[in-house]
Amino acid sequence: MLSAKSKSLNLMLALTMVVSSFLFVTSAQKAHASLVSGSKFLGNVIGSSVPSNFSTYWNQITPENATKWGSVEGTRNTMNWTQGDTAYNYAKTNGMPFKFHTLVWGSQEPSWISSLSAADQKAEVTEWIKAAGTHYSGADFVDVVNEPLHAKPSYRNAIGGDGTTGWDWVIWSFEQARTAFPNSKLLINEYGILNDPTQAANYVTIINLLKARGLIDGIGLQGHYFNLNDVSVSTMNSVLTTLTATGLPIYISELDLTGDDATQLARYKEKFPVLWENSNIKGITLWGYTEGQTWTSDSYLVHSDGTERPALTWLKQYLSGSTTTPTAPAAPTGLTATAGNAQVALSWTASSGATSYTVKRAITSGGTYTDVATNVTSTSYTNTGLTNGTTYYYVVSAANSTGTSANSAQVSATPTAGSTGGGTGTTGTLIAQYKVNNSNATDNQIYATFNIKNTGTSAVNLSDLKLRYYFTKDSSASLNFYADYAQIGTSNVSGTFASTAGTNADTYLEISFGANAGSIAAGGQTGDIQIRVAKSDWSNFNESNDYSFDGTKTAYADWSKVTILQSGTVVWGTTP
């Protein structure tokens, strides 16, 4: 309860306000050479330190994790602002807008808050908002409530619950933020909007409640790859029109687009201008840009050695207004073919400037080839439904708006019958694929994406399946599971943890699927199932010694160190 707080904490907050005012208000406004100038910003996130090339590209800052409540006050009554101050000091020193992210959010809230009484919960969140406003009184923007449609906080009933409006807890949060941050622009932030007009309408309901009370200054739209990679431009424009009708400015808060070089480039060329050229969008913040430091593995724009990916090269040209004469891509190189049971898996190296690929097959060396897949936007393809014992010959060509390349060098493979299971000795038609979303093995979350393929001739009910991922806890803290995205719907995905014993594993995550998840059709797949695991105290993992972790798998690969159980029997993979 607030009245029972120690005097030392209140004194610390008061001193922090004085020091903050001195350090941050009087800091020099330095020039920087970002990609843009003018009133519309192009920003990025900062983690524990500021990259040396940050101001080369970006002119706005959001802390990636450092100002989330669970990061600041992981231990009750002990607030750690160190990493947040790193980003804030840099922003103020370099004259860049700073956004505080975030005050009220159901994810990454302190683990201790859910066990308190309602009165204590309200006192604690009130104190948290006041403390944040005192420490970062110069914040230009504040994400007040994050993901109200998807991640409601455990303490929401203590701060108003649904109430008479259906969103009283959101209104209360903005009322507190308006008092704590009187000089900041208050924003709401949500994902799954730009690709979903129905969710956009739900979002507008909350926004209009806040607008009617004079509590909101702008709309935050996350732009993560799982919503934007494949959304149509027409849908994006429709949603933006809906949101613009509120009369509030829009800020794209968390943009990342993924893919190999050619695919990512094509997605930036298609999606970024829609956002940048919309007059009501006042700024765009990307969610990471350096290889090995982004939350999902193939969204980065700058390699770890400092070289730029094609999407960033194009972005620089686009923002500078310069143009280049387009040319057809070169023929793909590095084509490989791996035979399986009635299938052949193909992969190749991306061709610079390519936006799609065509896979061609023949039953005699040298052709004649027939197209088996067109408009492939990745650099891999699995050709299924083949005849075991027959040799197949493949080439791949690349294309963009200018033209089509010559064929790649030919490769061949001969499918054979055999086990697709693993060291368990079982056979089956289910395959677990895996890739990392973040190859950093020593941060405070485990990130992974899975895909389950059915190579059989009949459908498989997902509710009969369980997928297990094996790792070491590295502490005694309890674990939390998050389903960030699933093509089959996150509401149909759940995760539990169990102890195990084996090489590089003392725990496994078991992912289950609800009855509404449906089935995997013959020859079909689940599509992306993106998950996270975090400890209740948000301490770091050491994934480098985890049985199922492989930081090199940044694209989907069949992975036998993840197991699939069907009706309780292991049908894919090898247990540790």
C-alpha positions as CSV (number, residue, x, y, z in Angstrom):
1,M,0.0,0.0,0.0
2,L,1.3,3.5,-0.8
3,S,1.1,4.8,2.7
4,A,3.4,2.0,3.9
5,K,6.2,2.7,1.4
6,S,9.5,3.6,2.9
7,K,10.5,7.2,3.0
8,S,13.8,6.3,1.4
9,L,12.0,5.3,-1.9
10,N,10.1,8.6,-2.0
11,L,13.3,10.5,-1.3
12,M,15.0,8.5,-4.1
13,L,12.2,9.5,-6.6
14,A,12.5,13.1,-5.6
15,L,16.2,13.2,-6.1
16,T,15.8,11.3,-9.4
17,M,13.5,14.1,-10.6
18,V,16.0,16.8,-9.7
19,V,19.0,14.9,-11.3
20,S,16.9,14.1,-14.4
21,S,16.0,17.7,-14.9
22,F,19.6,18.8,-14.6
23,L,21.1,16.1,-16.8
24,F,18.4,15.9,-19.5
25,V,17.0,19.3,-19.9
26,T,20.4,21.0,-20.1
27,S,22.0,18.5,-22.5
28,A,23.3,19.8,-25.8
29,Q,21.3,19.3,-28.9
30,K,23.7,17.6,-31.3
31,A,23.3,17.2,-35.0
32,H,23.1,13.7,-36.4
33,A,23.1,12.2,-39.9
34,S,20.1,9.9,-39.9
35,L,18.3,8.8,-43.1
36,V,15.5,11.4,-42.7
37,S,15.0,15.0,-41.5
38,G,11.9,17.0,-41.0
39,S,8.9,16.5,-38.9
40,K,8.4,12.8,-39.7
41,F,10.9,10.6,-37.8
42,L,12.4,7.2,-38.6
43,G,13.4,5.6,-35.4
44,N,14.6,2.3,-33.8
45,V,15.0,0.6,-30.5
46,I,18.0,0.6,-28.2
47,G,18.8,-2.4,-25.9
48,S,21.5,-2.4,-23.2
49,S,23.8,-0.2,-25.2
50,V,23.8,2.2,-28.1
51,P,25.2,0.8,-31.4
52,S,28.0,3.0,-32.8
53,N,26.1,3.4,-36.1
54,F,22.7,4.2,-34.6
55,S,22.6,7.9,-35.6
56,T,23.7,7.0,-39.1
57,Y,20.3,5.7,-39.8
58,W,17.7,6.6,-37.1
59,N,16.5,9.8,-35.4
60,Q,14.0,8.5,-32.8
61,I,14.5,6.1,-29.9
62,T,12.4,3.6,-28.0
63,P,13.9,1.3,-25.3
64,E,13.4,-2.3,-26.4
65,N,12.8,-3.7,-23.0
66,A,14.4,-1.4,-20.4
67,T,11.4,0.7,-19.5
68,K,8.8,-2.1,-19.3
69,W,7.6,-2.5,-15.7
70,G,8.9,-6.0,-15.3
71,S,12.4,-4.9,-16.3
72,V,12.4,-1.8,-14.1
73,E,10.8,-3.3,-10.9
74,G,11.5,-7.0,-11.2
75,T,11.9,-6.9,-7.4
76,R,9.2,-5.1,-5.5
77,N,10.2,-1.6,-4.4
78,T,13.6,-1.8,-6.2
79,M,13.6,0.2,-9.4
80,N,16.4,-0.2,-11.9
81,W,16.5,2.6,-14.5
82,T,20.0,2.0,-15.8
83,Q,19.4,0.7,-19.3
84,G,16.4,3.0,-19.8
85,D,18.7,6.0,-18.9
86,T,21.2,4.8,-21.5
87,A,18.5,5.3,-24.2
88,Y,17.1,8.4,-22.7
89,N,20.4,10.2,-22.3
90,Y,21.4,9.4,-25.8
91,A,18.1,10.7,-27.2
92,K,18.3,13.9,-25.3
93,T,21.9,14.5,-26.0
94,N,21.3,14.0,-29.8
95,G,18.0,15.8,-30.0
96,M,16.0,12.7,-30.9
97,P,12.4,12.1,-29.7
98,F,12.2,9.6,-26.9
99,K,9.3,7.2,-26.4
100,F,8.7,5.6,-23.0
101,H,7.5,2.0,-23.7
102,T,5.3,1.0,-21.8
103,L,3.3,1.7,-18.6
104,V,0.4,-0.9,-18.6
105,W,0.8,-4.2,-20.3
106,G,-0.2,-7.8,-19.5
107,S,3.1,-9.2,-20.8
108,Q,6.4,-8.4,-19.0
109,E,4.5,-7.2,-15.9
110,P,6.3,-7.9,-12.6
111,S,5.8,-11.4,-11.5
112,W,4.9,-10.3,-7.9
113,I,2.0,-8.1,-8.9
114,S,-0.5,-10.9,-9.6
115,S,-0.4,-12.2,-6.1
116,L,-1.3,-9.0,-4.3
117,S,-4.7,-7.8,-3.2
118,A,-6.7,-5.6,-5.5
119,A,-6.0,-2.6,-3.2
120,D,-2.2,-3.2,-3.2
121,Q,-2.2,-3.8,-7.0
122,K,-3.8,-0.4,-7.6
123,A,-1.4,1.3,-5.2
124,E,1.6,-0.4,-6.9
125,V,0.6,0.5,-10.5
126,T,-0.2,4.0,-9.4
127,E,3.2,4.3,-7.8
128,W,4.8,2.8,-10.9
129,I,3.2,5.4,-13.3
130,K,4.2,8.3,-11.0
131,A,7.7,7.0,-10.7
132,A,8.1,6.7,-14.5
133,G,6.7,10.1,-15.0
134,T,9.1,11.6,-12.5
135,H,12.1,9.8,-13.9
136,Y,11.4,10.5,-17.6
137,S,9.5,13.8,-17.3
138,G,11.0,14.8,-20.7
139,A,9.7,11.8,-22.6
140,D,8.2,13.0,-26.0
141,F,5.9,10.1,-26.2
142,V,4.5,7.4,-23.8
143,D,3.0,4.1,-24.8
144,V,0.4,4.2,-22.0
145,V,-1.4,0.9,-22.6
146,N,0.2,-1.8,-24.8
147,E,-1.9,-4.4,-26.6
148,P,-5.2,-4.0,-24.8
149,L,-7.0,-6.3,-27.2
150,H,-4.4,-9.1,-26.8
151,A,-2.6,-8.9,-23.5
152,K,-4.7,-7.5,-20.7
153,P,-2.8,-7.1,-17.3
154,S,-3.5,-9.4,-14.5
155,Y,-4.4,-6.5,-12.3
156,R,-6.9,-4.8,-14.6
157,N,-9.9,-5.4,-12.3
158,A,-8.0,-3.5,-9.6
159,I,-7.9,-0.4,-11.8
160,G,-11.5,-0.4,-13.1
161,G,-11.9,-3.7,-15.0
162,D,-14.3,-3.5,-17.9
163,G,-16.6,-1.2,-16.0
164,T,-19.5,0.6,-17.7
165,T,-17.5,1.4,-20.9
166,G,-16.1,-2.0,-21.4
167,W,-12.6,-0.5,-21.1
168,D,-12.6,1.4,-17.8
169,W,-9.1,0.0,-16.9
170,V,-7.7,1.6,-20.0
171,I,-9.3,4.9,-19.3
172,W,-8.0,4.8,-15.7
173,S,-4.5,4.1,-17.0
174,F,-4.6,7.1,-19.3
175,E,-5.9,9.4,-16.6
176,Q,-3.0,8.5,-14.4
177,A,-0.5,8.9,-17.3
178,R,-1.9,12.4,-18.1
179,T,-1.1,13.5,-14.6
180,A,2.3,11.8,-14.4
181,F,3.4,12.8,-17.9
182,P,1.8,16.3,-18.4
183,N,4.2,17.3,-21.2
184,S,4.3,14.0,-23.2
185,K,2.1,12.8,-26.0
186,L,0.1,9.8,-24.8
187,L,-0.3,6.8,-27.2
188,I,-2.0,3.5,-27.2
189,N,-0.3,0.6,-28.9
190,E,-1.5,-2.6,-30.5
191,Y,-0.6,-5.4,-33.0
192,G,-2.8,-7.3,-35.5
193,I,-4.5,-4.1,-36.7
194,L,-3.0,-3.2,-40.1
195,N,-4.0,-6.6,-41.4
196,D,-7.4,-6.9,-39.9
197,P,-10.2,-4.4,-40.5
198,T,-12.4,-6.1,-37.8
199,Q,-9.7,-5.7,-35.1
200,A,-9.2,-2.1,-36.4
201,A,-12.8,-1.4,-35.6
202,N,-12.5,-2.8,-32.1
203,Y,-9.4,-0.7,-31.6
204,V,-11.2,2.4,-32.7
205,T,-13.9,1.8,-30.0
206,I,-11.2,2.1,-27.3
207,I,-9.6,5.1,-29.0
208,N,-12.8,7.0,-29.3
209,L,-13.5,6.5,-25.6
210,L,-10.1,8.0,-24.8
211,K,-10.5,10.8,-27.3
212,A,-13.9,11.8,-25.9
213,R,-12.1,12.4,-22.5
214,G,-9.2,14.2,-24.0
215,L,-6.8,11.5,-22.8
216,I,-5.1,10.3,-26.0
217,D,-2.7,12.1,-28.4
218,G,-2.0,9.5,-31.0
219,I,-2.5,5.9,-32.2
220,G,0.3,3.4,-32.1
221,L,0.3,0.6,-34.7
222,Q,2.7,-2.3,-34.4
223,G,4.0,-3.5,-37.8
224,H,5.5,-6.9,-37.0
225,Y,6.3,-9.4,-39.8
226,F,3.6,-11.9,-38.8
227,N,1.0,-9.3,-39.6
228,L,2.6,-7.3,-42.4
229,N,4.7,-9.8,-44.4
230,D,1.7,-11.0,-46.5
231,V,-1.0,-8.4,-46.0
232,S,-2.3,-6.7,-49.1
233,V,-1.7,-3.0,-49.7
234,S,-5.4,-2.5,-50.1
235,T,-6.1,-3.9,-46.6
236,M,-3.4,-1.7,-45.2
237,N,-4.9,1.4,-46.8
238,S,-8.4,0.5,-45.7
239,V,-7.3,0.2,-42.1
240,L,-5.4,3.4,-42.2
241,T,-8.4,5.2,-43.6
242,T,-10.5,3.9,-40.7
243,L,-8.0,5.1,-38.1
244,T,-7.4,8.4,-39.8
245,A,-11.1,9.1,-39.4
246,T,-10.6,9.4,-35.6
247,G,-8.7,12.7,-36.3
248,L,-5.6,11.4,-34.4
249,P,-2.1,11.1,-35.8
250,I,-0.7,7.6,-36.3
251,Y,2.7,6.2,-35.3
252,I,4.0,2.9,-36.6
253,S,5.6,1.7,-33.5
254,E,7.3,-1.7,-34.1
255,L,8.1,-2.4,-37.7
256,D,10.0,-5.4,-38.9
257,L,9.7,-7.3,-42.2
258,T,11.4,-10.7,-42.7
259,G,12.8,-13.0,-45.3
260,D,15.9,-13.7,-47.2
261,D,17.5,-10.8,-49.0
262,A,15.2,-10.9,-52.0
263,T,12.0,-11.5,-50.1
264,Q,12.7,-8.8,-47.4
265,L,13.6,-6.3,-50.1
266,A,10.4,-7.0,-52.0
267,R,8.3,-6.6,-48.8
268,Y,10.0,-3.3,-47.9
269,K,9.4,-2.0,-51.5
270,E,5.7,-2.9,-51.3
271,K,4.8,-2.0,-47.7
272,F,7.1,0.8,-46.5
273,P,5.9,3.5,-49.0
274,V,2.3,2.8,-48.0
275,L,3.2,3.8,-44.5
276,W,5.8,6.6,-45.2
277,E,3.7,8.4,-47.8
278,N,0.5,8.4,-45.6
279,S,0.2,12.0,-44.4
280,N,-1.4,11.0,-41.1
281,I,1.5,8.8,-40.1
282,K,3.9,11.0,-38.3
283,G,6.7,8.6,-37.6
284,I,7.9,5.0,-38.0
285,T,10.0,3.1,-35.5
286,L,11.7,-0.1,-36.6
287,W,12.1,-2.9,-34.0
288,G,15.8,-3.7,-34.3
289,Y,18.2,-3.7,-37.2
290,T,21.5,-5.5,-36.4
291,E,22.0,-9.2,-37.1
292,G,21.9,-11.3,-34.0
293,Q,20.2,-8.5,-32.0
294,T,16.7,-8.6,-33.4
295,W,13.8,-10.4,-31.7
296,T,13.1,-12.4,-34.8
297,S,16.1,-13.7,-36.7
298,D,15.7,-12.6,-40.3
299,S,14.3,-9.1,-39.8
300,Y,17.7,-7.4,-39.4
301,L,18.9,-4.8,-41.9
302,V,22.6,-4.6,-41.1
303,H,24.9,-7.6,-40.9
304,S,27.0,-8.1,-37.8
305,D,30.1,-7.0,-39.8
306,G,28.3,-3.6,-40.5
307,T,27.4,-4.3,-44.2
308,E,23.9,-3.5,-45.3
309,R,21.2,-5.9,-46.6
310,P,19.5,-5.0,-49.9
311,A,16.4,-3.7,-48.1
312,L,18.4,-1.1,-46.2
313,T,20.3,-0.1,-49.4
314,W,16.9,0.4,-51.1
315,L,15.5,2.3,-48.0
316,K,18.3,4.8,-48.2
317,Q,17.7,5.4,-51.9
318,Y,14.0,5.7,-51.4
319,L,14.2,8.2,-48.6
320,S,16.8,10.2,-50.4
321,G,14.6,10.3,-53.5
322,S,17.2,8.7,-55.7
323,T,16.3,6.0,-58.2
324,T,18.3,3.3,-59.9
325,T,17.5,1.5,-63.2
326,P,16.1,-1.9,-62.4
327,T,17.5,-5.0,-64.0
328,A,16.5,-8.6,-64.1
329,P,18.1,-10.8,-61.3
330,A,20.9,-13.2,-62.0
331,A,20.2,-17.0,-62.0
332,P,20.0,-18.5,-58.5
333,T,23.2,-20.3,-57.3
334,G,23.8,-22.9,-54.7
335,L,20.8,-25.1,-55.5
336,T,20.7,-28.3,-53.5
337,A,18.2,-31.2,-53.5
338,T,17.6,-33.5,-50.5
339,A,15.5,-36.6,-51.1
340,G,13.0,-37.8,-48.6
341,N,10.0,-40.2,-48.5
342,A,8.0,-39.3,-51.6
343,Q,9.5,-35.8,-51.6
344,V,12.5,-33.7,-52.4
345,A,13.5,-30.6,-50.4
346,L,15.2,-27.8,-52.4
347,S,17.1,-24.8,-51.2
348,W,19.2,-22.1,-53.0
349,T,21.0,-18.8,-52.5
350,A,19.0,-15.7,-53.0
351,S,19.5,-13.7,-56.2
352,S,20.0,-10.0,-55.6
353,G,16.9,-8.0,-56.7
354,A,14.7,-11.1,-57.1
355,T,11.2,-10.9,-55.8
356,S,10.1,-14.4,-56.5
357,Y,11.3,-17.8,-57.8
358,T,10.0,-20.5,-60.1
359,V,10.9,-24.2,-59.4
360,K,11.0,-26.4,-62.5
361,R,11.2,-30.2,-62.7
362,A,12.0,-32.9,-65.3
363,I,12.3,-36.7,-65.3
364,T,15.2,-36.7,-67.7
365,S,18.5,-34.8,-67.3
366,G,18.4,-31.5,-69.1
367,G,14.7,-31.3,-69.4
368,T,12.1,-30.7,-70.7
369,Y,11.2,-28.9,-67.5
370,T,7.7,-28.1,-66.2
371,D,6.9,-25.6,-63.5
372,V,6.0,-27.2,-60.2
373,A,5.9,-24.0,-58.1
374,T,5.7,-20.3,-59.2
375,N,5.8,-17.1,-57.2
376,V,7.9,-18.7,-54.5
377,T,9.1,-15.9,-52.2
378,S,11.5,-17.9,-50.0
379,T,14.7,-19.7,-51.0
380,S,13.4,-23.1,-50.2
381,Y,10.7,-25.4,-51.5
382,T,9.6,-29.0,-50.8
383,N,8.2,-30.9,-53.7
384,T,5.8,-33.6,-52.3
385,G,3.7,-36.4,-53.7
386,L,6.6,-37.9,-55.7
387,T,7.2,-41.5,-56.6
388,N,9.9,-43.3,-54.6
389,G,12.7,-44.7,-56.7
390,T,12.3,-42.2,-59.5
391,T,15.0,-39.6,-60.1
392,Y,13.9,-36.1,-60.5
393,Y,15.8,-33.2,-62.0
394,Y,15.4,-29.6,-60.8
395,V,16.3,-26.0,-61.8
396,V,15.2,-22.7,-60.3
397,S,14.8,-19.2,-62.0
398,A,14.5,-15.8,-60.3
399,A,12.2,-12.9,-61.3
400,N,11.3,-9.3,-60.5
401,S,9.3,-6.6,-62.2
402,T,11.9,-6.2,-64.9
403,G,12.3,-9.8,-66.1
404,T,13.2,-13.4,-65.4
405,S,16.7,-14.9,-65.0
406,A,18.2,-17.9,-66.7
407,N,17.8,-21.3,-65.0
408,S,20.1,-22.3,-62.2
409,A,22.5,-25.2,-62.5
410,Q,20.6,-28.5,-62.5
411,V,20.4,-30.8,-59.4
412,S,18.8,-34.2,-59.0
413,A,17.4,-36.4,-56.2
414,T,15.7,-39.8,-55.9
415,P,13.0,-40.1,-53.2
416,T,13.0,-43.4,-51.2
417,A,10.7,-44.9,-48.6
418,G,12.0,-44.7,-45.0
419,S,11.4,-43.3,-41.6
420,T,10.7,-39.6,-41.2
421,G,10.7,-40.0,-37.5
422,G,13.9,-40.0,-35.6
423,G,16.0,-41.9,-33.1
424,T,12.9,-43.3,-31.4
425,G,12.5,-45.9,-34.0
426,T,9.0,-44.9,-34.9
427,T,7.9,-44.1,-38.4
428,G,5.3,-41.6,-39.5
429,T,4.3,-38.8,-41.7
430,L,4.7,-35.8,-39.4
431,I,7.7,-33.6,-39.5
432,A,8.7,-30.9,-37.0
433,Q,10.4,-27.8,-38.5
434,Y,12.2,-25.2,-36.4
435,K,13.9,-21.9,-36.7
436,V,15.2,-19.3,-34.2
437,N,13.6,-15.9,-34.0
438,N,16.5,-14.5,-32.0
439,S,19.9,-16.2,-32.1
440,N,21.1,-14.4,-28.9
441,A,21.7,-17.4,-26.6
442,T,22.1,-15.4,-23.4
443,D,19.2,-13.0,-23.2
444,N,16.1,-13.3,-20.9
445,Q,13.8,-15.1,-23.3
446,I,13.7,-18.2,-25.4
447,Y,12.3,-17.5,-28.9
448,A,11.4,-20.2,-31.3
449,T,9.1,-20.8,-34.3
450,F,7.8,-24.2,-35.3
451,N,5.9,-25.7,-38.3
452,I,4.4,-29.2,-38.4
453,K,4.2,-30.8,-41.8
454,N,1.9,-33.7,-42.7
455,T,3.5,-35.7,-45.5
456,G,0.9,-38.5,-45.3
457,T,-2.2,-39.2,-47.3
458,S,-4.8,-38.4,-44.7
459,A,-5.5,-35.4,-42.4
460,V,-4.2,-35.4,-38.8
461,N,-6.2,-33.8,-35.9
462,L,-4.0,-31.2,-34.2
463,S,-5.7,-31.8,-30.9
464,D,-4.1,-35.3,-31.0
465,L,-0.6,-33.8,-31.2
466,K,1.9,-32.4,-28.7
467,L,5.2,-30.8,-29.6
468,R,8.1,-30.8,-27.1
469,Y,11.1,-28.4,-26.9
470,Y,13.9,-29.4,-24.5
471,F,16.1,-26.9,-22.6
472,T,17.8,-26.1,-19.3
473,K,16.1,-23.7,-16.9
474,D,19.3,-22.3,-15.5
475,S,17.5,-21.3,-12.3
476,S,14.7,-22.2,-9.9
477,A,12.4,-19.5,-11.1
478,S,9.0,-20.4,-12.5
479,L,8.4,-20.2,-16.3
480,N,5.9,-18.4,-18.4
481,F,4.8,-19.3,-21.9
482,Y,3.7,-16.9,-24.6
483,A,2.2,-17.7,-28.0
484,D,3.0,-14.5,-30.0
485,Y,1.6,-15.7,-33.3
486,A,0.1,-18.8,-34.8
487,Q,-1.4,-19.2,-38.3
488,I,-3.9,-21.6,-36.7
489,G,-4.7,-18.9,-34.0
490,T,-2.9,-18.2,-30.8
491,S,-6.1,-19.1,-28.8
492,N,-5.6,-22.6,-30.0
493,V,-2.1,-22.9,-28.8
494,S,-1.1,-23.6,-25.1
495,G,2.1,-24.5,-23.4
496,T,3.1,-26.3,-20.2
497,F,6.4,-27.2,-18.6
498,A,7.6,-30.4,-17.2
499,S,10.9,-31.7,-15.8
500,T,13.0,-34.2,-17.7
501,A,16.4,-35.7,-17.6
502,G,18.8,-36.0,-20.5
503,T,21.7,-34.5,-22.3
504,N,21.5,-30.6,-22.1
505,A,17.9,-30.7,-20.8
506,D,16.2,-30.6,-17.4
507,T,12.9,-29.2,-18.7
508,Y,10.7,-29.4,-21.7
509,L,8.0,-27.1,-23.1
510,E,5.0,-29.1,-24.3
511,I,2.8,-27.3,-26.8
512,S,-0.7,-28.5,-27.2
513,F,-3.5,-27.6,-29.6
514,G,-7.2,-27.0,-28.8
515,A,-10.1,-28.6,-30.6
516,N,-10.7,-25.5,-32.6
517,A,-7.2,-25.7,-34.1
518,G,-8.6,-28.1,-36.7
519,S,-6.4,-30.6,-38.6
520,I,-3.4,-30.7,-40.9
521,A,-4.5,-31.8,-44.3
522,A,-2.6,-34.4,-46.3
523,G,0.4,-32.7,-47.7
524,G,-0.4,-29.6,-45.5
525,Q,1.2,-27.8,-42.6
526,T,0.3,-25.7,-39.6
527,G,2.3,-22.6,-40.7
528,D,4.2,-20.5,-38.2
529,I,3.7,-21.2,-34.5
530,Q,5.8,-18.5,-32.8
531,I,6.4,-18.8,-29.1
532,R,8.4,-17.3,-26.2
533,V,9.5,-18.6,-22.8
534,A,10.5,-16.3,-20.0
535,K,11.3,-16.7,-16.3
536,S,9.1,-15.1,-13.7
537,D,12.0,-13.0,-12.5
538,W,13.1,-12.2,-16.1
539,S,16.6,-13.4,-15.5
540,N,18.7,-14.6,-18.4
541,F,18.9,-18.1,-20.0
542,N,22.0,-19.8,-21.4
543,E,20.6,-21.5,-24.4
544,S,24.0,-22.4,-25.8
545,N,23.8,-25.7,-23.9
546,D,20.1,-26.4,-24.6
547,Y,19.3,-29.6,-26.4
548,S,16.7,-28.2,-28.8
549,F,18.4,-24.8,-29.5
550,D,20.3,-24.2,-32.6
551,G,21.2,-20.5,-33.3
552,T,22.3,-21.2,-36.8
553,K,18.8,-22.3,-37.9
554,T,17.5,-18.9,-39.1
555,A,15.3,-20.5,-41.8
556,Y,13.0,-23.5,-41.4
557,A,14.7,-26.9,-41.2
558,D,13.6,-30.3,-40.2
559,W,14.7,-30.7,-36.6
560,S,14.9,-34.0,-34.9
561,K,15.7,-32.4,-31.5
562,V,12.1,-31.3,-31.2
563,T,9.7,-34.2,-30.8
564,I,6.1,-34.7,-31.9
565,L,3.7,-37.0,-29.9
566,Q,0.6,-38.3,-31.6
567,S,-2.0,-39.7,-29.1
568,G,0.9,-40.0,-26.6
569,T,3.4,-41.8,-28.9
570,V,6.5,-40.1,-30.2
571,V,6.2,-40.1,-34.0
572,W,9.0,-37.6,-34.8
573,G,12.3,-36.7,-33.2
574,T,14.8,-38.0,-30.7
575,T,14.4,-37.3,-27.0
576,P,17.5,-36.2,-25.1
